């Protein structure tokens, strides 16, 4: 599909191109998790929702994981309060990761393409 936002050359490392939003990640061996290890261009909850919706649309059944920074935690908390997602913190020795355990939308209002009707 040429509208897929995630691309890979060999299938082990993936890159997301969503205009001003970019990310990279890799699938974790032996699991259905996509560990997104870097994200840039996200400053709103709608932008994070767009990244996650595009990821889940392209890879149905996967479990996205994101690094938790102060900004990311604020955005995850906002999306949780809106009922868009549920996340579980995964503590690692030197970092915190968010496992997205439930995601309920595919078209954030401010990031979805607009269609003009005649």
SETORKOL-498302 format. One line per 3 residues: number of its first residue (from 1); their letters; for each residue x, y, z of N, C-alpha, C, O. Coordinates in Angstrom, 2 decimals, padded with zeros to 5 digits. Layout:
NUM> A> X:Y:Z:X:Y:Z:X:Y:Z:X:Y:Z ~ ...
! end
This chain:
1> XXX> 000.84:-001.18:000.00:000.00:000.00:000.00:000.89:001.24:000.00:001.78:001.34:000.84 ~ 000.66:002.16:-000.91:001.52:003.32:-000.95:001.11:004.40:000.04:001.83:005.40:000.16 ~ 000.00:004.26:000.75:-000.37:005.24:001.77:000.10:004.81:003.16:-000.22:005.46:004.15
4> XXX> 000.84:003.72:003.24:001.39:003.30:004.53:002.44:004.31:004.98:003.28:004.73:004.19 ~ 002.38:004.68:006.21:003.30:005.67:006.75:004.59:005.04:007.28:005.64:005.68:007.30 ~ 004.50:003.77:007.71:005.69:003.06:008.19:006.36:002.38:007.00:005.70:001.69:006.22
7> XXX> 007.66:002.57:006.87:008.44:001.97:005.78:009.65:001.25:006.37:010.14:001.60:007.44 ~ 010.11:000.24:005.65:011.30:-000.50:006.06:012.03:-000.99:004.83:011.42:-001.26:003.80 ~ 013.34:-001.09:004.94:014.11:-001.66:003.84:014.29:-003.16:003.99:014.18:-003.90:003.01
10> XXX> 014.55:-003.62:005.21:014.79:-005.04:005.43:013.77:-005.69:006.36:013.78:-006.91:006.53 ~ 012.90:-004.91:006.95:011.88:-005.47:007.83:012.26:-005.50:009.29:011.43:-005.85:010.13 ~ 013.51:-005.13:009.64:013.88:-005.16:011.05:013.78:-003.78:011.71:013.43:-003.69:012.88
13> XXX> 014.08:-002.73:010.97:013.92:-001.38:011.48:012.91:-000.64:010.61:012.90:-000.78:009.38 ~ 012.06:000.15:011.26:010.97:000.83:010.56:011.04:002.33:010.83:011.48:002.75:011.90 ~ 010.59:003.13:009.84:010.55:004.57:009.95:009.16:005.06:009.59:008.54:004.58:008.64
16> XXX> 008.67:006.01:010.37:007.34:006.59:010.17:007.51:007.98:009.60:008.28:008.79:010.12 ~ 006.78:008.28:008.53:006.78:009.61:007.94:005.34:010.10:007.88:004.54:009.64:007.06 ~ 005.02:011.01:008.75:003.67:011.57:008.80:003.70:013.07:008.65:003.06:013.79:009.41
19> XXX> 004.44:013.55:007.65:004.58:015.00:007.47:005.52:015.55:008.52:006.72:015.27:008.48 ~ 004.99:016.33:009.45:005.84:016.90:010.51:006.16:015.90:011.62:007.01:016.16:012.47 ~ 005.49:014.75:011.61:005.71:013.72:012.63:006.61:012.64:012.06:006.36:012.13:010.97
22> XXX> 007.65:012.29:012.79:008.50:011.18:012.37:008.80:010.31:013.58:008.79:010.76:014.72 ~ 009.08:009.04:013.29:009.38:008.09:014.36:010.19:006.95:013.78:010.22:006.75:012.56 ~ 010.83:006.21:014.64:011.51:004.99:014.22:011.26:003.93:015.28:011.02:004.24:016.44
25> XXX> 011.33:002.68:014.86:011.07:001.60:015.80:011.44:000.26:015.21:011.89:000.15:014.07 ~ 011.23:-000.76:016.02:011.51:-002.11:015.58:010.56:-003.08:016.28:010.12:-002.84:017.40 ~ 010.27:-004.17:015.59:009.43:-005.20:016.19:010.28:-006.00:017.16:011.42:-006.35:016.87
28> XXX> 009.70:-006.31:018.32:010.42:-007.06:019.33:010.33:-008.55:019.01:009.23:-009.07:018.80 ~ 011.46:-009.23:018.96:011.46:-010.67:018.63:010.57:-011.46:019.59:010.61:-011.25:020.81 ~ 009.77:-012.36:019.03:008.94:-013.24:019.84:007.71:-012.59:020.44:007.07:-013.17:021.32
31> XXX> 007.35:-011.39:019.99:006.16:-010.75:020.52:005.46:-009.97:019.41:005.96:-009.87:018.29 ~ 004.31:-009.43:019.75:003.58:-008.61:018.77:003.77:-007.13:019.06:002.93:-006.31:018.68 ~ 004.86:-006.78:019.74:005.11:-005.39:020.12:005.99:-004.67:019.11:006.99:-005.22:018.64
34> XXX> 005.60:-003.44:018.79:006.43:-002.55:017.99:006.98:-001.51:018.96:006.24:-000.66:019.45 ~ 008.26:-001.58:019.22:008.91:-000.64:020.13:009.32:000.59:019.33:010.25:000.54:018.53 ~ 008.63:001.68:019.56:008.93:002.95:018.89:009.95:003.66:019.78:009.62:004.15:020.86
37> XXX> 011.20:003.70:019.31:012.26:004.21:020.18:012.57:005.69:020.02:013.23:006.27:020.88 ~ 012.11:006.31:018.94:012.28:007.76:018.84:011.07:008.35:018.13:010.53:007.78:017.17 ~ 010.65:009.52:018.62:009.49:010.22:018.08:009.85:011.70:018.04:010.41:012.24:018.99
40> XXX> 009.53:012.35:016.93:009.72:013.80:016.88:008.54:014.45:016.14:007.86:013.81:015.34 ~ 008.34:015.72:016.44:007.26:016.46:015.79:005.91:016.32:016.46:004.90:016.75:015.91 ~ 005.89:015.72:017.65:004.61:015.55:018.35:004.57:016.51:019.53:005.37:016.42:020.46
43> XXX> 003.60:017.43:019.48:003.45:018.38:020.58:002.01:018.43:021.10:001.71:019.17:022.03 ~ 001.12:017.63:020.49:-000.27:017.61:020.95:-000.77:016.17:021.04:-000.22:015.26:020.43 ~ -001.83:016.00:021.82:-002.43:014.68:021.96:-003.00:014.20:020.62:-002.95:013.00:020.33
46> XXX> -003.53:015.11:019.81:-004.06:014.72:018.50:-002.96:014.18:017.59:-003.20:013.23:016.84 ~ -001.76:014.75:017.66:-000.65:014.25:016.86:-000.23:012.86:017.31:000.07:012.00:016.48 ~ -000.19:012.64:018.62:000.13:011.30:019.13:-000.94:010.31:018.72:-000.63:009.18:018.33
49> XXX> -002.20:010.72:018.79:-003.30:009.86:018.37:-003.17:009.50:016.89:-003.44:008.36:016.50 ~ -002.75:010.46:016.06:-002.53:010.21:014.64:-001.44:009.16:014.44:-001.62:008.21:013.68 ~ -000.31:009.33:015.11:000.78:008.34:015.01:000.29:006.95:015.39:000.53:005.98:014.66
52> XXX> -000.38:006.85:016.50:-000.85:005.54:016.97:-001.93:004.96:016.05:-001.92:003.76:015.78 ~ -002.84:005.80:015.57:-003.89:005.28:014.69:-003.30:004.76:013.38:-003.72:003.72:012.88 ~ -002.34:005.48:012.82:-001.71:005.03:011.59:-000.91:003.75:011.81:-000.87:002.88:010.95
55> XXX> -000.28:003.65:012.96:000.50:002.45:013.30:-000.40:001.23:013.42:-000.09:000.17:012.88 ~ -001.50:001.38:014.14:-002.41:000.25:014.35:-003.16:-000.11:013.07:-003.46:-001.28:012.84 ~ -003.46:000.90:012.24:-004.10:000.61:010.95:-003.17:-000.20:010.06:-003.60:-001.15:009.40
58> XXX> -001.90:000.17:010.04:-000.96:-000.53:009.17:-000.57:-001.90:009.71:-000.32:-002.82:008.93 ~ -000.51:-002.03:011.02:-000.10:-003.30:011.65:-001.18:-003.77:012.63:-000.98:-003.68:013.84 ~ -002.31:-004.28:012.13:-003.39:-004.71:013.04:-002.88:-005.79:013.99:-002.12:-006.68:013.60
61> XXX> -003.29:-005.70:015.23:-002.94:-006.71:016.22:-001.61:-006.46:016.93:-001.23:-007.24:017.80 ~ -000.90:-005.39:016.56:000.35:-005.13:017.26:000.11:-004.31:018.50:-000.96:-003.72:018.67 ~ 001.10:-004.27:019.36:001.04:-003.51:020.60:002.13:-002.44:020.54:003.31:-002.75:020.76
64> XXX> 001.77:-001.19:020.25:002.79:-000.15:020.21:003.36:000.13:021.60:002.65:000.07:022.61 ~ 004.64:000.44:021.63:005.31:000.85:022.86:006.08:002.12:022.58:006.72:002.25:021.53 ~ 006.01:003.08:023.51:006.61:004.39:023.32:007.50:004.75:024.50:007.20:004.36:025.63
67> XXX> 008.59:005.50:024.27:009.37:006.01:025.39:008.56:007.08:026.12:007.91:007.91:025.48 ~ 008.59:007.06:027.44:007.83:008.03:028.23:008.75:009.15:028.69:009.59:008.98:029.57 ~ 008.56:010.30:028.06:009.21:011.53:028.51:008.15:012.32:029.26:006.99:011.90:029.33
70> XXX> 008.52:013.46:029.82:007.53:014.28:030.52:006.41:014.71:029.57:005.24:014.66:029.93 ~ 006.79:015.14:028.35:005.78:015.55:027.36:004.90:014.38:026.96:003.68:014.50:026.89 ~ 005.53:013.24:026.68:004.76:012.07:026.24:003.80:011.62:027.34:002.67:011.23:027.04
73> XXX> 004.22:011.68:028.59:003.34:011.29:029.69:002.12:012.21:029.75:001.01:011.73:029.99 ~ 002.31:013.51:029.54:001.20:014.45:029.52:000.22:014.12:028.40:-000.99:014.13:028.61 ~ 000.74:013.82:027.21:-000.11:013.50:026.06:-000.84:012.17:026.27:-002.02:012.06:025.95
76> XXX> -000.14:011.18:026.80:-000.78:009.89:027.10:-001.89:010.05:028.13:-002.95:009.45:028.01 ~ -001.63:010.88:029.14:-002.64:011.13:030.18:-003.87:011.81:029.59:-005.00:011.48:029.95 ~ -003.65:012.76:028.68:-004.78:013.44:028.03:-005.60:012.46:027.19:-006.83:012.48:027.24
79> XXX> -004.92:011.61:026.41:-005.65:010.63:025.58:-006.38:009.61:026.46:-007.46:009.13:026.09 ~ -005.80:009.27:027.59:-006.47:008.35:028.53:-007.72:009.01:029.08:-008.77:008.37:029.17 ~ -007.63:010.28:029.46:-008.78:011.01:030.01:-009.90:011.13:028.98:-011.08:011.12:029.34
82> XXX> -009.54:011.24:027.70:-010.54:011.31:026.62:-011.14:009.95:026.30:-012.11:009.88:025.55 ~ -010.58:008.88:026.84:-011.08:007.54:026.56:-010.54:006.96:025.26:-011.08:005.97:024.75 ~ -009.48:007.55:024.73:-008.91:007.10:023.46:-008.04:005.86:023.64:-008.04:004.97:022.79
85> XXX> -007.30:005.80:024.74:-006.39:004.68:024.94:-006.21:004.36:026.40:-006.58:005.12:027.30 ~ -005.64:003.20:026.61:-005.20:002.76:027.93:-003.75:002.37:027.77:-003.38:001.70:026.81 ~ -002.92:002.78:028.72:-001.51:002.43:028.64:-001.01:001.92:029.97:-001.54:002.25:031.03
88> XXX> 000.02:001.10:029.89:000.63:000.49:031.07:002.09:000.89:031.08:002.79:000.71:030.08 ~ 002.58:001.44:032.21:004.00:001.78:032.27:004.86:000.52:032.42:004.54:-000.37:033.21 ~ 005.94:000.47:031.67:006.92:-000.62:031.76:008.25:-000.01:032.18:008.88:000.70:031.40
91> XXX> 008.67:-000.29:033.41:009.91:000.29:033.91:011.09:-000.54:033.46:011.11:-001.76:033.63 ~ 012.08:000.12:032.88:013.34:-000.50:032.50:014.42:000.10:033.40:014.16:001.11:034.06 ~ 015.60:-000.48:033.44:016.63:000.05:034.36:016.90:001.56:034.19:017.10:002.25:035.19
94> XXX> 016.90:002.08:032.96:017.23:003.48:032.76:016.16:004.27:032.03:016.39:005.42:031.64 ~ 014.99:003.68:031.84:013.95:004.38:031.10:012.57:003.84:031.46:012.44:002.81:032.13 ~ 011.56:004.56:031.01:010.18:004.15:031.20:009.53:004.07:029.82:009.72:004.95:028.98
97> XXX> 008.79:003.02:029.59:008.13:002.80:028.31:006.63:002.65:028.55:006.21:002.10:029.56 ~ 005.83:003.14:027.60:004.38:002.99:027.68:003.95:001.88:026.73:004.25:001.93:025.53 ~ 003.27:000.89:027.27:002.68:-000.16:026.44:001.23:000.24:026.20:000.44:000.33:027.14
100> XXX> 000.87:000.47:024.94:-000.50:000.85:024.61:-001.33:-000.43:024.60:-001.21:-001.25:023.68 ~ -002.16:-000.60:025.61:-002.89:-001.85:025.76:-004.28:-001.80:025.14:-004.88:-002.84:024.88 ~ -004.80:-000.60:024.90:-006.11:-000.47:024.25:-006.13:000.86:023.51:-005.69:001.88:024.03
103> XXX> -006.66:000.83:022.30:-006.75:002.03:021.48:-008.11:002.01:020.79:-008.46:001.02:020.15 ~ -008.87:003.10:020.93:-010.27:003.03:020.49:-010.66:003.94:019.34:-011.85:004.03:019.03 ~ -009.73:004.61:018.70:-010.11:005.49:017.60:-009.11:005.39:016.47:-007.98:004.96:016.67
106> XXX> -009.52:005.79:015.29:-008.63:005.76:014.13:-008.60:007.08:013.38:-007.91:007.16:012.37 ~ -009.30:008.12:013.82:-009.33:009.37:013.07:-009.39:010.56:014.00:-010.47:011.10:014.25 ~ -008.23:011.00:014.53:-008.26:012.20:015.38:-008.71:013.41:014.56:-008.24:013.63:013.45
109> XXX> -009.61:014.17:015.12:-010.26:015.24:014.38:-009.30:016.25:013.76:-009.47:016.60:012.60 ~ -008.31:016.71:014.49:-007.47:017.77:013.95:-006.37:017.28:013.02:-005.71:018.10:012.38 ~ -006.15:015.97:012.93:-005.09:015.44:012.07:-005.63:014.64:010.91:-004.88:014.32:009.98
112> XXX> -006.91:014.31:010.93:-007.47:013.50:009.85:-007.58:014.32:008.57:-007.80:015.53:008.63 ~ -007.41:013.68:007.42:-007.58:014.42:006.16:-008.99:014.96:006.05:-009.95:014.32:006.46 ~ -009.10:016.14:005.49:-010.42:016.72:005.29:-010.91:016.43:003.87:-010.12:016.41:002.93
115> XXX> -012.18:016.21:003.74:-012.78:015.92:002.44:-013.83:016.99:002.18:-014.73:017.20:003.00 ~ -013.72:017.65:001.06:-014.70:018.66:000.69:-015.79:018.02:-000.14:-015.52:017.38:-001.16 ~ -017.01:018.20:000.28:-018.15:017.67:-000.46:-018.76:018.79:-001.29:-018.80:019.94:-000.84
118> X> -019.23:018.48:-002.48:-019.83:019.51:-003.35:-021.11:020.06:-002.76:-021.74:020.93:-003.35
! end
